[in-house]
Amino acid sequence: MKLVYISLGFLSISIGAVGAFIPVLPTTPLLLLGSFFLAKGSDRFSTWFRSTKLYKNNLEDFEKKRSMTLKTKILLSTLSSSMIWLSIFTVDKLWLKVMLIAMDIFKHYYFIFRIKTEKGDD
């Protein structure tokens, strides 16, 4: 099982790293997911990832403070909502559209009420 966690961790981190350069991919959530998987799979790889510039620039503050600046919240929320709504308009199944709308509503609830907004460069 550790091999699965490590593989998923590196896959998530790789896609997240590409997302740092391509605005369509959500960098922070993918890096968080990768960090989670590496922590489950290997202390050595988890420690290595936490020492990288990619981690320090994108996740370190969030993991320490459990908060985001308003600018970051708006950016992440806008990008993820645009991807969700693109999916809503391209699928044919009503149940899937309803599920995607519910997911988007939950995401907004989570960003607004569950993640603290820190004072920052807004």
Secondary structure, DSSP 4 states (H G I P E B T S, - for coil): -HHHHHHHHHHHHHHHHHHTTSTTS-HHHHHHHHHHHHHHH-HHHHHHHHTSHHHHHHTHHHHHHSEEEHHHHHHHHHHHHHHHHHHHHH---HHHHHHHHHHHHHHHHIIIIISEEEP---
